[in-house]
Amino acid sequence: MKSVFYERLFQLNRCLEQVAEILEQFRQDEIIHPNYARGRARAVEDLRADLSHVLAGMLHLKELEACVPGVFPRPEAKPRNGDQPRHDP
């Protein structure tokens, strides 16, 4: 497995941590309201956690597929709430 994938995941996590840090600085400087800062920080953390969970899982699956080809078929993506089903021509 290429380390570039894990480096990207690290960078993504770090960037989203920096967003939360900057929001906190704006809150401390009283530029944004504490309630707004908390809500946005929570949204950023939820996004970071979701992306990390999904991407780490997909990287793990790729590693398993590389070790034992054909044993771990990749499941089709299922539409989530609000997503439109894909219709490939």
mmCIF file as gemmi writes it, N, C-alpha and C atoms, coordinates in Angstrom:
data_model
loop_
_atom_site.group_PDB
_atom_site.id
_atom_site.type_symbol
_atom_site.label_atom_id
_atom_site.label_alt_id
_atom_site.label_comp_id
_atom_site.label_asym_id
_atom_site.label_entity_id
_atom_site.label_seq_id
_atom_site.pdbx_PDB_ins_code
_atom_site.Cartn_x
_atom_site.Cartn_y
_atom_site.Cartn_z
_atom_site.occupancy
_atom_site.B_iso_or_equiv
_atom_site.pdbx_formal_charge
_atom_site.auth_seq_id
_atom_site.auth_asym_id
_atom_site.pdbx_PDB_model_num
ATOM 1 N N . MET Axp A 1 ? 0.848 -1.169 0 1 0 ? 1 A 1
ATOM 2 C CA . MET Axp A 1 ? 0 0 0 1 0 ? 1 A 1
ATOM 3 C C . MET Axp A 1 ? 0.895 1.232 0 1 0 ? 1 A 1
ATOM 4 N N . LYS Axp A 2 ? 0.559 2.169 -0.85 1 0 ? 2 A 1
ATOM 5 C CA . LYS Axp A 2 ? 1.351 3.388 -0.959 1 0 ? 2 A 1
ATOM 6 C C . LYS Axp A 2 ? 1.155 4.258 0.283 1 0 ? 2 A 1
ATOM 7 N N . SER Axp A 3 ? 2.271 4.759 0.794 1 0 ? 3 A 1
ATOM 8 C CA . SER Axp A 3 ? 2.186 5.605 1.981 1 0 ? 3 A 1
ATOM 9 C C . SER Axp A 3 ? 1.527 6.947 1.677 1 0 ? 3 A 1
ATOM 10 N N . VAL Axp A 4 ? 1.478 7.315 0.396 1 0 ? 4 A 1
ATOM 11 C CA . VAL Axp A 4 ? 0.86 8.596 0.034 1 0 ? 4 A 1
ATOM 12 C C . VAL Axp A 4 ? -0.602 8.646 0.481 1 0 ? 4 A 1
ATOM 13 N N . PHE Axp A 5 ? -1.298 7.523 0.485 1 0 ? 5 A 1
ATOM 14 C CA . PHE Axp A 5 ? -2.696 7.488 0.909 1 0 ? 5 A 1
ATOM 15 C C . PHE Axp A 5 ? -2.815 7.831 2.392 1 0 ? 5 A 1
ATOM 16 N N . TYR Axp A 6 ? -1.913 7.261 3.191 1 0 ? 6 A 1
ATOM 17 C CA . TYR Axp A 6 ? -1.945 7.537 4.624 1 0 ? 6 A 1
ATOM 18 C C . TYR Axp A 6 ? -1.48 8.961 4.915 1 0 ? 6 A 1
ATOM 19 N N . GLU Axp A 7 ? -0.569 9.467 4.121 1 0 ? 7 A 1
ATOM 20 C CA . GLU Axp A 7 ? -0.134 10.853 4.274 1 0 ? 7 A 1
ATOM 21 C C . GLU Axp A 7 ? -1.304 11.804 3.98 1 0 ? 7 A 1
ATOM 22 N N . ARG Axp A 8 ? -2.083 11.489 2.959 1 0 ? 8 A 1
ATOM 23 C CA . ARG Axp A 8 ? -3.25 12.31 2.636 1 0 ? 8 A 1
ATOM 24 C C . ARG Axp A 8 ? -4.257 12.298 3.778 1 0 ? 8 A 1
ATOM 25 N N . LEU Axp A 9 ? -4.492 11.128 4.341 1 0 ? 9 A 1
ATOM 26 C CA . LEU Axp A 9 ? -5.427 11.023 5.455 1 0 ? 9 A 1
ATOM 27 C C . LEU Axp A 9 ? -4.926 11.847 6.638 1 0 ? 9 A 1
ATOM 28 N N . PHE Axp A 10 ? -3.636 11.785 6.915 1 0 ? 10 A 1
ATOM 29 C CA . PHE Axp A 10 ? -3.046 12.587 7.98 1 0 ? 10 A 1
ATOM 30 C C . PHE Axp A 10 ? -3.237 14.078 7.698 1 0 ? 10 A 1
ATOM 31 N N . GLN Axp A 11 ? -2.958 14.485 6.462 1 0 ? 11 A 1
ATOM 32 C CA . GLN Axp A 11 ? -3.108 15.898 6.093 1 0 ? 11 A 1
ATOM 33 C C . GLN Axp A 11 ? -4.555 16.353 6.234 1 0 ? 11 A 1
ATOM 34 N N . LEU Axp A 12 ? -5.47 15.531 5.802 1 0 ? 12 A 1
ATOM 35 C CA . LEU Axp A 12 ? -6.892 15.859 5.906 1 0 ? 12 A 1
ATOM 36 C C . LEU Axp A 12 ? -7.286 16.065 7.363 1 0 ? 12 A 1
ATOM 37 N N . ASN Axp A 13 ? -6.87 15.134 8.221 1 0 ? 13 A 1
ATOM 38 C CA . ASN Axp A 13 ? -7.163 15.262 9.64 1 0 ? 13 A 1
ATOM 39 C C . ASN Axp A 13 ? -6.551 16.528 10.223 1 0 ? 13 A 1
ATOM 40 N N . ARG Axp A 14 ? -5.307 16.795 9.874 1 0 ? 14 A 1
ATOM 41 C CA . ARG Axp A 14 ? -4.625 17.974 10.414 1 0 ? 14 A 1
ATOM 42 C C . ARG Axp A 14 ? -5.305 19.269 9.95 1 0 ? 14 A 1
ATOM 43 N N . CYS Axp A 15 ? -5.693 19.331 8.688 1 0 ? 15 A 1
ATOM 44 C CA . CYS Axp A 15 ? -6.358 20.526 8.176 1 0 ? 15 A 1
ATOM 45 C C . CYS Axp A 15 ? -7.672 20.785 8.914 1 0 ? 15 A 1
ATOM 46 N N . LEU Axp A 16 ? -8.434 19.739 9.153 1 0 ? 16 A 1
ATOM 47 C CA . LEU Axp A 16 ? -9.705 19.919 9.847 1 0 ? 16 A 1
ATOM 48 C C . LEU Axp A 16 ? -9.484 20.28 11.32 1 0 ? 16 A 1
ATOM 49 N N . GLU Axp A 17 ? -8.418 19.774 11.929 1 0 ? 17 A 1
ATOM 50 C CA . GLU Axp A 17 ? -8.064 20.195 13.287 1 0 ? 17 A 1
ATOM 51 C C . GLU Axp A 17 ? -7.714 21.683 13.3 1 0 ? 17 A 1
ATOM 52 N N . GLN Axp A 18 ? -7.014 22.143 12.27 1 0 ? 18 A 1
ATOM 53 C CA . GLN Axp A 18 ? -6.658 23.553 12.185 1 0 ? 18 A 1
ATOM 54 C C . GLN Axp A 18 ? -7.901 24.428 12.03 1 0 ? 18 A 1
ATOM 55 N N . VAL Axp A 19 ? -8.893 23.968 11.296 1 0 ? 19 A 1
ATOM 56 C CA . VAL Axp A 19 ? -10.143 24.711 11.159 1 0 ? 19 A 1
ATOM 57 C C . VAL Axp A 19 ? -10.761 24.909 12.545 1 0 ? 19 A 1
ATOM 58 N N . ALA Axp A 20 ? -10.81 23.846 13.332 1 0 ? 20 A 1
ATOM 59 C CA . ALA Axp A 20 ? -11.375 23.947 14.679 1 0 ? 20 A 1
ATOM 60 C C . ALA Axp A 20 ? -10.556 24.899 15.548 1 0 ? 20 A 1
ATOM 61 N N . GLU Axp A 21 ? -9.237 24.856 15.414 1 0 ? 21 A 1
ATOM 62 C CA . GLU Axp A 21 ? -8.371 25.759 16.182 1 0 ? 21 A 1
ATOM 63 C C . GLU Axp A 21 ? -8.617 27.219 15.803 1 0 ? 21 A 1
ATOM 64 N N . ILE Axp A 22 ? -8.782 27.482 14.528 1 0 ? 22 A 1
ATOM 65 C CA . ILE Axp A 22 ? -9.027 28.852 14.066 1 0 ? 22 A 1
ATOM 66 C C . ILE Axp A 22 ? -10.395 29.344 14.54 1 0 ? 22 A 1
ATOM 67 N N . LEU Axp A 23 ? -11.393 28.479 14.51 1 0 ? 23 A 1
ATOM 68 C CA . LEU Axp A 23 ? -12.7 28.85 15.051 1 0 ? 23 A 1
ATOM 69 C C . LEU Axp A 23 ? -12.587 29.231 16.523 1 0 ? 23 A 1
ATOM 70 N N . GLU Axp A 24 ? -11.803 28.464 17.273 1 0 ? 24 A 1
ATOM 71 C CA . GLU Axp A 24 ? -11.602 28.765 18.692 1 0 ? 24 A 1
ATOM 72 C C . GLU Axp A 24 ? -10.911 30.119 18.874 1 0 ? 24 A 1
ATOM 73 N N . GLN Axp A 25 ? -9.968 30.435 18.015 1 0 ? 25 A 1
ATOM 74 C CA . GLN Axp A 25 ? -9.303 31.738 18.091 1 0 ? 25 A 1
ATOM 75 C C . GLN Axp A 25 ? -10.294 32.867 17.822 1 0 ? 25 A 1
ATOM 76 N N . PHE Axp A 26 ? -11.149 32.704 16.828 1 0 ? 26 A 1
ATOM 77 C CA . PHE Axp A 26 ? -12.18 33.702 16.561 1 0 ? 26 A 1
ATOM 78 C C . PHE Axp A 26 ? -13.12 33.847 17.761 1 0 ? 26 A 1
ATOM 79 N N . ARG Axp A 27 ? -13.444 32.738 18.395 1 0 ? 27 A 1
ATOM 80 C CA . ARG Axp A 27 ? -14.302 32.783 19.582 1 0 ? 27 A 1
ATOM 81 C C . ARG Axp A 27 ? -13.603 33.539 20.708 1 0 ? 27 A 1
ATOM 82 N N . GLN Axp A 28 ? -12.335 33.228 20.942 1 0 ? 28 A 1
ATOM 83 C CA . GLN Axp A 28 ? -11.583 33.906 22.005 1 0 ? 28 A 1
ATOM 84 C C . GLN Axp A 28 ? -11.454 35.402 21.746 1 0 ? 28 A 1
ATOM 85 N N . ASP Axp A 29 ? -11.354 35.772 20.484 1 0 ? 29 A 1
ATOM 86 C CA . ASP Axp A 29 ? -11.257 37.191 20.118 1 0 ? 29 A 1
ATOM 87 C C . ASP Axp A 29 ? -12.629 37.858 20.065 1 0 ? 29 A 1
ATOM 88 N N . GLU Axp A 30 ? -13.671 37.092 20.405 1 0 ? 30 A 1
ATOM 89 C CA . GLU Axp A 30 ? -15.054 37.556 20.416 1 0 ? 30 A 1
ATOM 90 C C . GLU Axp A 30 ? -15.532 38.053 19.05 1 0 ? 30 A 1
ATOM 91 N N . ILE Axp A 31 ? -14.999 37.43 17.992 1 0 ? 31 A 1
ATOM 92 C CA . ILE Axp A 31 ? -15.449 37.716 16.629 1 0 ? 31 A 1
ATOM 93 C C . ILE Axp A 31 ? -16.731 36.937 16.343 1 0 ? 31 A 1
ATOM 94 N N . ILE Axp A 32 ? -16.782 35.704 16.83 1 0 ? 32 A 1
ATOM 95 C CA . ILE Axp A 32 ? -17.981 34.884 16.658 1 0 ? 32 A 1
ATOM 96 C C . ILE Axp A 32 ? -18.519 34.493 18.034 1 0 ? 32 A 1
ATOM 97 N N . HIS Axp A 33 ? -19.802 34.263 18.09 1 0 ? 33 A 1
ATOM 98 C CA . HIS Axp A 33 ? -20.49 33.91 19.332 1 0 ? 33 A 1
ATOM 99 C C . HIS Axp A 33 ? -20.054 32.512 19.784 1 0 ? 33 A 1
ATOM 100 N N . PRO Axp A 34 ? -19.903 32.295 21.093 1 0 ? 34 A 1
ATOM 101 C CA . PRO Axp A 34 ? -19.495 30.971 21.591 1 0 ? 34 A 1
ATOM 102 C C . PRO Axp A 34 ? -20.4 29.832 21.138 1 0 ? 34 A 1
ATOM 103 N N . ASN Axp A 35 ? -21.72 30.068 21.101 1 0 ? 35 A 1
ATOM 104 C CA . ASN Axp A 35 ? -22.635 29.008 20.654 1 0 ? 35 A 1
ATOM 105 C C . ASN Axp A 35 ? -22.395 28.649 19.194 1 0 ? 35 A 1
ATOM 106 N N . TYR Axp A 36 ? -22.172 29.669 18.376 1 0 ? 36 A 1
ATOM 107 C CA . TYR Axp A 36 ? -21.892 29.414 16.958 1 0 ? 36 A 1
ATOM 108 C C . TYR Axp A 36 ? -20.564 28.671 16.815 1 0 ? 36 A 1
ATOM 109 N N . ALA Axp A 37 ? -19.553 29.108 17.553 1 0 ? 37 A 1
ATOM 110 C CA . ALA Axp A 37 ? -18.238 28.466 17.491 1 0 ? 37 A 1
ATOM 111 C C . ALA Axp A 37 ? -18.33 26.999 17.892 1 0 ? 37 A 1
ATOM 112 N N . ARG Axp A 38 ? -19.072 26.719 18.972 1 0 ? 38 A 1
ATOM 113 C CA . ARG Axp A 38 ? -19.229 25.326 19.419 1 0 ? 38 A 1
ATOM 114 C C . ARG Axp A 38 ? -19.93 24.481 18.357 1 0 ? 38 A 1
ATOM 115 N N . GLY Axp A 39 ? -20.99 25.034 17.775 1 0 ? 39 A 1
ATOM 116 C CA . GLY Axp A 39 ? -21.729 24.292 16.749 1 0 ? 39 A 1
ATOM 117 C C . GLY Axp A 39 ? -20.887 23.996 15.525 1 0 ? 39 A 1
ATOM 118 N N . ARG Axp A 40 ? -20.147 24.991 15.069 1 0 ? 40 A 1
ATOM 119 C CA . ARG Axp A 40 ? -19.293 24.8 13.893 1 0 ? 40 A 1
ATOM 120 C C . ARG Axp A 40 ? -18.136 23.86 14.209 1 0 ? 40 A 1
ATOM 121 N N . ALA Axp A 41 ? -17.56 23.996 15.412 1 0 ? 41 A 1
ATOM 122 C CA . ALA Axp A 41 ? -16.465 23.099 15.802 1 0 ? 41 A 1
ATOM 123 C C . ALA Axp A 41 ? -16.962 21.659 15.858 1 0 ? 41 A 1
ATOM 124 N N . ARG Axp A 42 ? -18.186 21.477 16.356 1 0 ? 42 A 1
ATOM 125 C CA . ARG Axp A 42 ? -18.774 20.137 16.423 1 0 ? 42 A 1
ATOM 126 C C . ARG Axp A 42 ? -18.99 19.579 15.008 1 0 ? 42 A 1
ATOM 127 N N . ALA Axp A 43 ? -19.474 20.428 14.096 1 0 ? 43 A 1
ATOM 128 C CA . ALA Axp A 43 ? -19.695 19.991 12.71 1 0 ? 43 A 1
ATOM 129 C C . ALA Axp A 43 ? -18.377 19.601 12.049 1 0 ? 43 A 1
ATOM 130 N N . VAL Axp A 44 ? -17.332 20.381 12.298 1 0 ? 44 A 1
ATOM 131 C CA . VAL Axp A 44 ? -16.016 20.076 11.727 1 0 ? 44 A 1
ATOM 132 C C . VAL Axp A 44 ? -15.497 18.762 12.3 1 0 ? 44 A 1
ATOM 133 N N . GLU Axp A 45 ? -15.649 18.566 13.609 1 0 ? 45 A 1
ATOM 134 C CA . GLU Axp A 45 ? -15.185 17.325 14.24 1 0 ? 45 A 1
ATOM 135 C C . GLU Axp A 45 ? -15.973 16.122 13.721 1 0 ? 45 A 1
ATOM 136 N N . ASP Axp A 46 ? -17.272 16.289 13.542 1 0 ? 46 A 1
ATOM 137 C CA . ASP Axp A 46 ? -18.083 15.198 12.992 1 0 ? 46 A 1
ATOM 138 C C . ASP Axp A 46 ? -17.633 14.843 11.575 1 0 ? 46 A 1
ATOM 139 N N . LEU Axp A 47 ? -17.355 15.858 10.771 1 0 ? 47 A 1
ATOM 140 C CA . LEU Axp A 47 ? -16.872 15.625 9.414 1 0 ? 47 A 1
ATOM 141 C C . LEU Axp A 47 ? -15.522 14.918 9.44 1 0 ? 47 A 1
ATOM 142 N N . ARG Axp A 48 ? -14.609 15.4 10.297 1 0 ? 48 A 1
ATOM 143 C CA . ARG Axp A 48 ? -13.284 14.791 10.406 1 0 ? 48 A 1
ATOM 144 C C . ARG Axp A 48 ? -13.394 13.324 10.819 1 0 ? 48 A 1
ATOM 145 N N . ALA Axp A 49 ? -14.224 13.061 11.824 1 0 ? 49 A 1
ATOM 146 C CA . ALA Axp A 49 ? -14.389 11.693 12.309 1 0 ? 49 A 1
ATOM 147 C C . ALA Axp A 49 ? -14.983 10.789 11.232 1 0 ? 49 A 1
ATOM 148 N N . ASP Axp A 50 ? -16 11.282 10.531 1 0 ? 50 A 1
ATOM 149 C CA . ASP Axp A 50 ? -16.638 10.489 9.482 1 0 ? 50 A 1
ATOM 150 C C . ASP Axp A 50 ? -15.649 10.177 8.351 1 0 ? 50 A 1
ATOM 151 N N . LEU Axp A 51 ? -14.949 11.199 7.891 1 0 ? 51 A 1
ATOM 152 C CA . LEU Axp A 51 ? -13.978 10.983 6.81 1 0 ? 51 A 1
ATOM 153 C C . LEU Axp A 51 ? -12.875 10.017 7.242 1 0 ? 51 A 1
ATOM 154 N N . SER Axp A 52 ? -12.375 10.199 8.455 1 0 ? 52 A 1
ATOM 155 C CA . SER Axp A 52 ? -11.313 9.322 8.941 1 0 ? 52 A 1
ATOM 156 C C . SER Axp A 52 ? -11.787 7.877 9.02 1 0 ? 52 A 1
ATOM 157 N N . HIS Axp A 53 ? -12.985 7.699 9.558 1 0 ? 53 A 1
ATOM 158 C CA . HIS Axp A 53 ? -13.529 6.352 9.698 1 0 ? 53 A 1
ATOM 159 C C . HIS Axp A 53 ? -13.694 5.67 8.334 1 0 ? 53 A 1
ATOM 160 N N . VAL Axp A 54 ? -14.322 6.367 7.412 1 0 ? 54 A 1
ATOM 161 C CA . VAL Axp A 54 ? -14.588 5.789 6.093 1 0 ? 54 A 1
ATOM 162 C C . VAL Axp A 54 ? -13.278 5.553 5.326 1 0 ? 54 A 1
ATOM 163 N N . LEU Axp A 55 ? -12.419 6.559 5.289 1 0 ? 55 A 1
ATOM 164 C CA . LEU Axp A 55 ? -11.182 6.42 4.516 1 0 ? 55 A 1
ATOM 165 C C . LEU Axp A 55 ? -10.254 5.367 5.111 1 0 ? 55 A 1
ATOM 166 N N . ALA Axp A 56 ? -10.141 5.316 6.432 1 0 ? 56 A 1
ATOM 167 C CA . ALA Axp A 56 ? -9.31 4.288 7.059 1 0 ? 56 A 1
ATOM 168 C C . ALA Axp A 56 ? -9.866 2.902 6.747 1 0 ? 56 A 1
ATOM 169 N N . GLY Axp A 57 ? -11.182 2.774 6.774 1 0 ? 57 A 1
ATOM 170 C CA . GLY Axp A 57 ? -11.799 1.491 6.435 1 0 ? 57 A 1
ATOM 171 C C . GLY Axp A 57 ? -11.539 1.09 4.993 1 0 ? 57 A 1
ATOM 172 N N . MET Axp A 58 ? -11.636 2.057 4.083 1 0 ? 58 A 1
ATOM 173 C CA . MET Axp A 58 ? -11.39 1.753 2.669 1 0 ? 58 A 1
ATOM 174 C C . MET Axp A 58 ? -9.917 1.408 2.425 1 0 ? 58 A 1
ATOM 175 N N . LEU Axp A 59 ? -9.015 2.092 3.11 1 0 ? 59 A 1
ATOM 176 C CA . LEU Axp A 59 ? -7.591 1.764 2.977 1 0 ? 59 A 1
ATOM 177 C C . LEU Axp A 59 ? -7.316 0.366 3.515 1 0 ? 59 A 1
ATOM 178 N N . HIS Axp A 60 ? -7.95 0.032 4.624 1 0 ? 60 A 1
ATOM 179 C CA . HIS Axp A 60 ? -7.795 -1.31 5.188 1 0 ? 60 A 1
ATOM 180 C C . HIS Axp A 60 ? -8.31 -2.366 4.211 1 0 ? 60 A 1
ATOM 181 N N . LEU Axp A 61 ? -9.458 -2.093 3.606 1 0 ? 61 A 1
ATOM 182 C CA . LEU Axp A 61 ? -10.024 -3.025 2.627 1 0 ? 61 A 1
ATOM 183 C C . LEU Axp A 61 ? -9.081 -3.21 1.441 1 0 ? 61 A 1
ATOM 184 N N . LYS Axp A 62 ? -8.481 -2.107 0.973 1 0 ? 62 A 1
ATOM 185 C CA . LYS Axp A 62 ? -7.529 -2.204 -0.139 1 0 ? 62 A 1
ATOM 186 C C . LYS Axp A 62 ? -6.338 -3.064 0.237 1 0 ? 62 A 1
ATOM 187 N N . GLU Axp A 63 ? -5.873 -2.941 1.475 1 0 ? 63 A 1
ATOM 188 C CA . GLU Axp A 63 ? -4.754 -3.765 1.928 1 0 ? 63 A 1
ATOM 189 C C . GLU Axp A 63 ? -5.139 -5.24 1.959 1 0 ? 63 A 1
ATOM 190 N N . LEU Axp A 64 ? -6.336 -5.523 2.444 1 0 ? 64 A 1
ATOM 191 C CA . LEU Axp A 64 ? -6.8 -6.908 2.468 1 0 ? 64 A 1
ATOM 192 C C . LEU Axp A 64 ? -6.94 -7.465 1.053 1 0 ? 64 A 1
ATOM 193 N N . GLU Axp A 65 ? -7.485 -6.661 0.144 1 0 ? 65 A 1
ATOM 194 C CA . GLU Axp A 65 ? -7.633 -7.09 -1.245 1 0 ? 65 A 1
ATOM 195 C C . GLU Axp A 65 ? -6.269 -7.388 -1.866 1 0 ? 65 A 1
ATOM 196 N N . ALA Axp A 66 ? -5.268 -6.592 -1.517 1 0 ? 66 A 1
ATOM 197 C CA . ALA Axp A 66 ? -3.93 -6.798 -2.068 1 0 ? 66 A 1
ATOM 198 C C . ALA Axp A 66 ? -3.306 -8.087 -1.524 1 0 ? 66 A 1
ATOM 199 N N . CYS Axp A 67 ? -3.625 -8.43 -0.279 1 0 ? 67 A 1
ATOM 200 C CA . CYS Axp A 67 ? -3.069 -9.638 0.328 1 0 ? 67 A 1
ATOM 201 C C . CYS Axp A 67 ? -3.733 -10.898 -0.209 1 0 ? 67 A 1
ATOM 202 N N . VAL Axp A 68 ? -5.043 -10.838 -0.365 1 0 ? 68 A 1
ATOM 203 C CA . VAL Axp A 68 ? -5.798 -12.013 -0.801 1 0 ? 68 A 1
ATOM 204 C C . VAL Axp A 68 ? -6.769 -11.567 -1.887 1 0 ? 68 A 1
ATOM 205 N N . PRO Axp A 69 ? -6.292 -11.459 -3.139 1 0 ? 69 A 1
ATOM 206 C CA . PRO Axp A 69 ? -7.157 -10.971 -4.213 1 0 ? 69 A 1
ATOM 207 C C . PRO Axp A 69 ? -8.39 -11.844 -4.41 1 0 ? 69 A 1
ATOM 208 N N . GLY Axp A 70 ? -9.514 -11.201 -4.627 1 0 ? 70 A 1
ATOM 209 C CA . GLY Axp A 70 ? -10.749 -11.912 -4.936 1 0 ? 70 A 1
ATOM 210 C C . GLY Axp A 70 ? -11.529 -12.385 -3.732 1 0 ? 70 A 1
ATOM 211 N N . VAL Axp A 71 ? -10.939 -12.399 -2.558 1 0 ? 71 A 1
ATOM 212 C CA . VAL Axp A 71 ? -11.639 -12.886 -1.37 1 0 ? 71 A 1
ATOM 213 C C . VAL Axp A 71 ? -12.525 -11.802 -0.772 1 0 ? 71 A 1
ATOM 214 N N . PHE Axp A 72 ? -12.118 -10.557 -0.924 1 0 ? 72 A 1
ATOM 215 C CA . PHE Axp A 72 ? -12.856 -9.44 -0.354 1 0 ? 72 A 1
ATOM 216 C C . PHE Axp A 72 ? -13.444 -8.588 -1.468 1 0 ? 72 A 1
ATOM 217 N N . PRO Axp A 73 ? -14.567 -9.009 -2.048 1 0 ? 73 A 1
ATOM 218 C CA . PRO Axp A 73 ? -15.161 -8.187 -3.11 1 0 ? 73 A 1
ATOM 219 C C . PRO Axp A 73 ? -15.632 -6.857 -2.553 1 0 ? 73 A 1
ATOM 220 N N . ARG Axp A 74 ? -15.425 -5.815 -3.318 1 0 ? 74 A 1
ATOM 221 C CA . ARG Axp A 74 ? -15.838 -4.469 -2.91 1 0 ? 74 A 1
ATOM 222 C C . ARG Axp A 74 ? -17.346 -4.351 -3.075 1 0 ? 74 A 1
ATOM 223 N N . PRO Axp A 75 ? -18.052 -4.002 -1.997 1 0 ? 75 A 1
ATOM 224 C CA . PRO Axp A 75 ? -19.512 -3.865 -2.101 1 0 ? 75 A 1
ATOM 225 C C . PRO Axp A 75 ? -19.892 -2.637 -2.916 1 0 ? 75 A 1
ATOM 226 N N . GLU Axp A 76 ? -21.045 -2.717 -3.556 1 0 ? 76 A 1
ATOM 227 C CA . GLU Axp A 76 ? -21.572 -1.571 -4.296 1 0 ? 76 A 1
ATOM 228 C C . GLU Axp A 76 ? -21.99 -0.506 -3.297 1 0 ? 76 A 1
ATOM 229 N N . ALA Axp A 77 ? -21.755 0.724 -3.648 1 0 ? 77 A 1
ATOM 230 C CA . ALA Axp A 77 ? -22.165 1.829 -2.781 1 0 ? 77 A 1
ATOM 231 C C . ALA Axp A 77 ? -23.683 1.925 -2.791 1 0 ? 77 A 1
ATOM 232 N N . LYS Axp A 78 ? -24.255 2.019 -1.603 1 0 ? 78 A 1
ATOM 233 C CA . LYS Axp A 78 ? -25.702 2.154 -1.484 1 0 ? 78 A 1
ATOM 234 C C . LYS Axp A 78 ? -26.035 3.628 -1.308 1 0 ? 78 A 1
ATOM 235 N N . PRO Axp A 79 ? -27.092 4.112 -1.954 1 0 ? 79 A 1
ATOM 236 C CA . PRO Axp A 79 ? -27.475 5.519 -1.788 1 0 ? 79 A 1
ATOM 237 C C . PRO Axp A 79 ? -27.843 5.804 -0.331 1 0 ? 79 A 1
ATOM 238 N N . ARG Axp A 80 ? -27.385 6.947 0.167 1 0 ? 80 A 1
ATOM 239 C CA . ARG Axp A 80 ? -27.739 7.375 1.51 1 0 ? 80 A 1
ATOM 240 C C . ARG Axp A 80 ? -28.921 8.316 1.411 1 0 ? 80 A 1
ATOM 241 N N . ASN Axp A 81 ? -29.442 8.698 2.531 1 0 ? 81 A 1
ATOM 242 C CA . ASN Axp A 81 ? -30.575 9.628 2.548 1 0 ? 81 A 1
ATOM 243 C C . ASN Axp A 81 ? -30.24 10.854 1.726 1 0 ? 81 A 1
ATOM 244 N N . GLY Axp A 82 ? -31.096 11.189 0.795 1 0 ? 82 A 1
ATOM 245 C CA . GLY Axp A 82 ? -30.899 12.373 -0.031 1 0 ? 82 A 1
ATOM 246 C C . GLY Axp A 82 ? -30.05 12.135 -1.257 1 0 ? 82 A 1
ATOM 247 N N . ASP Axp A 83 ? -29.312 11.026 -1.302 1 0 ? 83 A 1
ATOM 248 C CA . ASP Axp A 83 ? -28.495 10.729 -2.478 1 0 ? 83 A 1
ATOM 249 C C . ASP Axp A 83 ? -29.388 10.166 -3.578 1 0 ? 83 A 1
ATOM 250 N N . GLN Axp A 84 ? -29.075 10.513 -4.789 1 0 ? 84 A 1
ATOM 251 C CA . GLN Axp A 84 ? -29.797 9.977 -5.929 1 0 ? 84 A 1
ATOM 252 C C . GLN Axp A 84 ? -29.096 8.71 -6.381 1 0 ? 84 A 1
ATOM 253 N N . PRO Axp A 85 ? -29.834 7.646 -6.692 1 0 ? 85 A 1
ATOM 254 C CA . PRO Axp A 85 ? -29.198 6.438 -7.211 1 0 ? 85 A 1
ATOM 255 C C . PRO Axp A 85 ? -28.504 6.73 -8.539 1 0 ? 85 A 1
ATOM 256 N N . ARG Axp A 86 ? -27.375 6.086 -8.757 1 0 ? 86 A 1
ATOM 257 C CA . ARG Axp A 86 ? -26.625 6.297 -9.992 1 0 ? 86 A 1
ATOM 258 C C . ARG Axp A 86 ? -27.213 5.446 -11.105 1 0 ? 86 A 1
ATOM 259 N N . HIS Axp A 87 ? -27.343 6.045 -12.253 1 0 ? 87 A 1
ATOM 260 C CA . HIS Axp A 87 ? -27.802 5.342 -13.453 1 0 ? 87 A 1
ATOM 261 C C . HIS Axp A 87 ? -26.751 5.563 -14.519 1 0 ? 87 A 1
ATOM 262 N N . ASP Axp A 88 ? -25.829 4.597 -14.636 1 0 ? 88 A 1
ATOM 263 C CA . ASP Axp A 88 ? -24.786 4.713 -15.645 1 0 ? 88 A 1
ATOM 264 C C . ASP Axp A 88 ? -25.345 4.326 -17 1 0 ? 88 A 1
ATOM 265 N N . PRO Axp A 89 ? -25.028 5.124 -18.038 1 0 ? 89 A 1
ATOM 266 C CA . PRO Axp A 89 ? -25.558 4.807 -19.366 1 0 ? 89 A 1
ATOM 267 C C . PRO Axp A 89 ? -24.936 3.586 -19.978 1 0 ? 89 A 1
